[in-house]
Amino acid sequence: MPSRRKPSNINDILREYDQKRPVYKRFALEIETLLEKLLVQAELPVLTVHSRVKSRVALETKLMKPDAHYNTLADVTDVSGVRVICFFSDDADEVEAIIRKEFDVDDENSVDKRKLIAPDKFGYLSVHHIVSLSADRAKLSENLQFQGMKLEIQTRSILQHAWAEIEHDLGYKSKVGIPTDARRSFSRVAGMLETADRDFNTIRRDLNQRDKHVSAHQELPPDEPLDLPSLKVFIMKERLVKTLDREISNAERIALLDTVEDAESPMQRLEKAGLKTIGEVRQLLNRHRRTIVRLAHEILTLVPFPEGGRLAPGTCLLVVAYIAVLESGQDRDIEALLKVSDTRLTAEQLREAFKRIESLPIGQR
């Protein structure tokens, strides 16, 4: 451990900081860029990756602390820093795995503050890793300027970040001298935030399990609840959906996209039409198979498709939603569906088009 710094060392360290600040800034930007690439490669989405260099005032304040032990600027391991803000607190562990694989980690100076805080408290829960470039990266010519330099990577969830920023803004980050009423309020909010953080993790796990459950079916059962995960699988795997989409595409001479990029539009409309299960949608598809393609043509005649656009998989389900509300005969249901459909089509136009098709002999539909 470095010997206790002498007061005269502070000016020396600050002068060194003034000289090397541009290099520390470049170092922070280099690690920020590298981390962003690594997270993309790992397919781990995060809110932000942001770098910073400690200000001269902040550095001086750190050096002046009674328990400070710094002989040179290199002893201060957080002059450069990168903050990773994850969507979920569980993601911090995945970020840590990437950091340990791709960087040299100084475990002696790193700290997981999630493990330091008392079980009945909630607070500044970032994971702090002190890192330097791996030996292979440090040998690259563009990285020679960063030889021997260390940087702090902080990882936290959105809610942990919100807590830390608000706590800091209120001026009570040190937890010292907080008035009694404010301390109770801090504890109450802390409990809600920690519960929310955990609940978001649980919700994500449950949604992932739901995705796996429905994806395991080659053909979804009739009683499968209609939701976004089941609808995506239905669009991708249901033979009749693919057939009707292709027929609409061919009839209108509009290209069809190969992949399901957006299942929310048909989901929103089917939900507004009052459909609850995969079986209900399947029954409508089978019962109105001949009508669906013709009604799609009527709608696209009234509201032309954008030139150069392509039909999305599941287009036939948008038409099915219209048929479901037309069968109900309730004007308010039709108007509600047209509102969420964000179309220039009117209820009267829709009813007239449906009547024309229904009046045709079956062979002409």
C-alpha positions in Angstrom: 0.0 0.0 0.0 1.3 3.5 -0.8 2.6 5.5 2.1 0.3 8.1 3.5 0.5 11.1 1.1 2.0 14.3 2.3 0.1 17.6 1.8 2.7 18.7 -0.7 1.8 15.8 -2.9 -1.6 17.3 -3.6 -0.3 20.0 -5.8 2.0 17.6 -7.6 -0.9 15.3 -8.3 -3.1 18.2 -9.5 -0.3 19.4 -11.8 0.0 15.9 -13.2 -3.8 15.8 -13.7 -3.7 19.1 -15.7 -1.0 17.7 -18.0 -2.7 14.3 -18.5 -6.4 15.2 -18.5 -6.7 14.9 -22.3 -5.2 11.4 -22.2 -7.6 10.4 -19.5 -10.5 11.7 -21.5 -9.4 9.7 -24.6 -9.0 6.7 -22.4 -12.6 7.1 -21.1 -14.0 7.5 -24.6 -12.0 4.4 -25.8 -13.5 2.2 -23.0 -17.0 3.7 -23.6 -16.8 2.8 -27.3 -15.4 -0.7 -26.6 -18.0 -1.4 -24.0 -20.8 -0.4 -26.3 -19.5 -2.8 -29.0 -19.1 -5.6 -26.5 -22.7 -5.2 -25.2 -24.1 -5.2 -28.7 -22.1 -8.4 -29.5 -23.5 -10.0 -26.4 -27.0 -8.8 -27.4 -27.4 -7.2 -24.0 -29.4 -3.9 -24.4 -28.8 -1.2 -21.9 -30.1 2.3 -21.5 -26.8 4.2 -21.8 -23.0 3.8 -21.7 -21.5 7.2 -20.7 -17.9 8.2 -20.0 -16.6 11.0 -17.9 -13.3 12.4 -16.5 -13.3 13.6 -12.9 -13.2 17.3 -12.6 -10.2 19.1 -11.0 -12.4 20.2 -8.1 -13.7 16.7 -7.5 -10.2 15.3 -7.7 -8.9 17.9 -5.2 -11.8 17.2 -2.8 -11.0 13.4 -3.0 -7.3 14.1 -2.3 -8.1 16.3 0.7 -10.1 13.6 2.5 -8.5 12.7 5.9 -8.2 9.0 4.9 -6.8 9.6 1.4 -3.6 7.7 0.5 -2.3 8.9 -2.9 1.3 9.5 -3.9 0.7 9.9 -7.6 -2.2 10.4 -10.0 -1.9 6.7 -11.0 -3.0 5.9 -7.4 -6.4 7.5 -8.1 -8.1 4.7 -10.0 -11.3 6.6 -10.9 -10.0 9.7 -12.7 -11.6 8.2 -15.8 -14.9 6.5 -15.5 -17.7 4.9 -17.5 -21.2 4.4 -16.3 -23.4 1.6 -17.6 -27.2 2.0 -16.9 -29.1 -1.3 -17.4 -32.8 -1.7 -17.8 -32.9 -4.4 -15.1 -30.8 -5.0 -12.0 -30.2 -8.6 -13.0 -28.3 -7.3 -16.0 -25.5 -6.0 -13.8 -24.3 -9.6 -13.4 -24.1 -10.1 -17.2 -22.2 -6.8 -17.6 -19.8 -7.9 -14.9 -19.2 -11.2 -16.8 -18.3 -9.2 -20.0 -16.0 -6.8 -18.0 -14.1 -9.8 -16.4 -13.7 -11.5 -19.8 -12.6 -8.4 -21.8 -10.6 -6.3 -19.2 -8.0 -6.8 -16.5 -9.9 -6.2 -13.3 -8.3 -4.8 -10.1 -10.3 -6.7 -7.5 -8.6 -5.1 -4.6 -10.0 -1.7 -5.6 -13.3 -2.9 -7.1 -16.4 -3.1 -5.0 -19.9 -4.5 -5.3 -21.9 -2.0 -3.2 -25.0 -4.2 -3.4 -23.2 -6.5 -0.9 -22.0 -3.8 1.4 -25.3 -2.1 2.2 -27.3 -3.4 5.2 -30.2 -5.9 4.4 -32.8 -3.4 5.7 -31.4 -0.5 3.6 -31.6 0.6 0.0 -29.2 3.1 -1.6 -26.3 3.6 -3.9 -26.2 0.0 -5.3 -23.8 0.4 -8.2 -21.2 -2.3 -8.9 -17.8 -0.6 -9.3 -15.0 -2.3 -11.3 -11.6 -0.9 -11.6 -10.2 -2.0 -14.9 -7.3 -1.6 -17.3 -7.0 -2.8 -20.9 -6.2 -6.4 -21.4 -2.6 -7.3 -22.3 -3.6 -8.0 -26.0 -5.5 -4.6 -26.3 -2.8 -2.7 -24.5 -0.2 -3.8 -27.1 -2.2 -2.2 -30.0 -0.4 0.9 -31.2 -3.4 3.2 -30.7 -3.5 2.1 -27.0 0.1 2.5 -26.1 -0.8 6.0 -24.7 -3.0 4.2 -22.1 -0.2 2.0 -20.6 -0.6 1.6 -16.8 -3.9 3.6 -16.7 -6.9 2.4 -14.8 -10.6 3.3 -15.0 -13.7 2.8 -13.0 -16.8 1.1 -14.6 -20.0 1.7 -12.7 -23.0 -0.6 -13.4 -26.5 0.1 -12.1 -30.1 -0.3 -13.0 -32.4 2.6 -14.1 -34.1 2.6 -10.7 -30.8 2.5 -8.8 -29.6 5.4 -11.0 -32.7 7.4 -10.3 -32.2 6.8 -6.5 -28.6 7.9 -6.6 -29.2 11.0 -8.7 -32.1 12.2 -6.7 -30.4 11.4 -3.4 -27.3 13.4 -4.6 -29.5 16.3 -5.7 -31.1 16.4 -2.3 -27.7 16.7 -0.8 -27.9 13.7 1.5 -25.7 11.1 -0.3 -23.6 10.8 2.8 -26.6 9.6 4.9 -25.4 12.0 7.7 -27.6 14.4 9.5 -30.9 13.5 7.7 -33.9 14.9 9.6 -36.1 12.2 11.2 -39.1 12.7 9.0 -37.0 12.8 5.8 -35.2 9.6 7.0 -38.6 7.8 7.2 -39.5 9.1 3.7 -36.1 7.9 2.4 -36.8 4.4 3.8 -40.3 4.3 2.4 -39.2 5.3 -1.1 -36.2 3.0 -0.9 -38.5 0.0 -0.1 -40.8 0.8 -3.1 -37.8 1.2 -5.5 -36.2 -2.1 -4.4 -39.5 -3.9 -4.7 -40.1 -2.4 -8.2 -36.5 -3.4 -9.3 -37.2 -7.0 -8.2 -40.7 -7.0 -9.7 -39.3 -5.8 -13.1 -36.9 -8.7 -13.0 -39.7 -11.1 -12.2 -41.9 -9.7 -15.0 -39.1 -10.2 -17.5 -38.5 -13.8 -16.4 -42.3 -14.5 -16.6 -42.5 -13.0 -20.1 -39.5 -15.0 -21.3 -41.1 -18.1 -19.9 -44.3 -17.2 -21.8 -42.4 -16.8 -25.0 -40.8 -20.2 -24.6 -44.1 -21.9 -23.7 -45.9 -20.7 -26.9 -42.9 -21.1 -29.1 -42.7 -24.8 -28.2 -46.1 -25.4 -30.0 -46.2 -26.2 -33.7 -49.9 -25.4 -33.6 -51.4 -23.4 -30.7 -54.4 -25.0 -28.9 -57.8 -23.3 -29.3 -57.9 -22.3 -25.6 -54.5 -20.5 -25.7 -55.0 -16.9 -24.4 -54.6 -14.3 -27.1 -51.7 -12.1 -26.1 -48.6 -10.7 -27.9 -46.4 -13.8 -27.4 -49.1 -16.2 -28.7 -50.0 -13.9 -31.5 -46.4 -13.7 -32.8 -46.2 -17.5 -32.9 -49.7 -17.7 -34.5 -48.6 -15.4 -37.3 -45.3 -17.2 -37.8 -46.7 -20.8 -37.7 -50.4 -20.8 -38.6 -50.7 -22.1 -42.1 -54.0 -20.3 -42.8 -52.5 -17.0 -41.8 -49.6 -17.5 -44.2 -52.0 -18.5 -47.0 -54.3 -15.6 -46.6 -51.5 -13.1 -46.3 -50.0 -14.5 -49.5 -53.4 -14.3 -51.3 -53.8 -10.7 -50.3 -50.3 -9.9 -51.4 -50.8 -11.5 -54.8 -54.2 -10.0 -55.4 -53.0 -6.5 -54.6 -49.5 -6.9 -56.1 -47.9 -5.7 -52.9 -44.8 -7.4 -51.6 -45.0 -9.3 -48.3 -42.4 -8.9 -45.6 -40.6 -12.1 -44.6 -40.4 -11.6 -40.9 -42.8 -10.5 -38.1 -41.5 -7.1 -37.2 -44.7 -5.8 -35.5 -47.4 -7.9 -33.9 -48.7 -5.0 -31.8 -50.9 -3.6 -34.6 -52.9 -6.8 -35.1 -52.9 -7.5 -31.4 -54.3 -4.0 -30.6 -57.1 -4.4 -33.1 -58.0 -8.0 -32.2 -58.1 -7.0 -28.6 -60.4 -4.0 -29.4 -62.6 -6.4 -31.4 -63.1 -8.4 -28.2 -61.3 -11.6 -29.2 -59.8 -13.5 -26.2 -58.3 -16.8 -27.5 -56.4 -18.2 -30.4 -59.4 -20.5 -31.1 -61.7 -17.5 -31.6 -59.4 -16.0 -34.2 -58.9 -19.3 -35.9 -62.7 -19.8 -36.2 -63.1 -16.4 -37.8 -60.3 -17.1 -40.3 -61.9 -20.3 -41.3 -65.5 -19.0 -41.4 -64.6 -15.9 -43.5 -61.7 -17.3 -45.5 -63.3 -16.2 -48.8 -64.4 -12.8 -47.5 -61.1 -11.8 -46.0 -59.1 -11.3 -49.2 -62.1 -9.5 -50.9 -62.6 -7.1 -47.9 -58.8 -6.4 -47.9 -59.2 -5.4 -51.5 -62.1 -3.1 -50.7 -60.2 -1.5 -47.9 -57.1 -0.9 -50.0 -59.2 0.6 -52.7 -60.8 3.1 -50.3 -57.5 3.7 -48.5 -54.6 3.1 -51.0 -51.5 1.4 -49.6 -48.3 3.6 -49.6 -46.3 3.3 -52.8 -43.3 1.1 -52.3 -44.6 -0.2 -49.0 -44.8 -3.9 -48.1 -47.5 -5.8 -46.3 -46.7 -7.1 -42.8 -47.2 -10.8 -41.9 -50.6 -11.0 -40.1 -52.3 -8.5 -42.5 -55.2 -10.9 -42.7 -55.7 -10.6 -39.0 -56.3 -6.8 -39.3 -59.2 -7.6 -41.7 -60.5 -10.3 -39.3 -60.7 -7.7 -36.5 -62.9 -5.5 -38.8 -65.1 -8.6 -39.6 -65.5 -9.3 -35.9 -66.8 -5.9 -35.1 -69.0 -5.8 -38.2 -70.6 -9.0 -37.1 -71.3 -7.5 -33.7 -73.4 -4.8 -35.3 -72.5 -2.3 -32.6 -71.6 1.1 -34.0 -69.5 2.0 -31.0 -67.4 -1.1 -31.5 -66.7 -0.2 -35.1 -65.8 3.4 -34.2 -63.5 2.2 -31.4 -61.7 -0.1 -33.8 -61.3 2.5 -36.5 -59.9 4.9 -33.9 -57.1 2.5 -32.9 -56.5 1.6 -36.5 -55.6 5.2 -37.3 -57.2 5.0 -40.8 -59.2 7.4 -42.9 -61.7 4.7 -43.4 -65.2 5.5 -42.1 -67.6 3.1 -40.4 -70.1 3.7 -43.2 -67.6 2.8 -45.8 -66.6 -0.3 -43.9 -70.2 -1.5 -43.5 -71.0 -0.9 -47.1 -68.0 -2.8 -48.3 -68.8 -5.8 -46.1 -72.5 -5.8 -47.3 -71.4 -5.8 -50.9 -69.2 -8.8 -50.3 -71.7 -10.7 -48.2 -74.4 -10.2 -50.9 -72.3 -11.8 -53.6 -72.7 -15.5 -54.4 -70.2 -17.6 -52.5 -68.3 -18.5 -55.7 -67.7 -14.8 -56.4 -66.4 -13.7 -53.0 
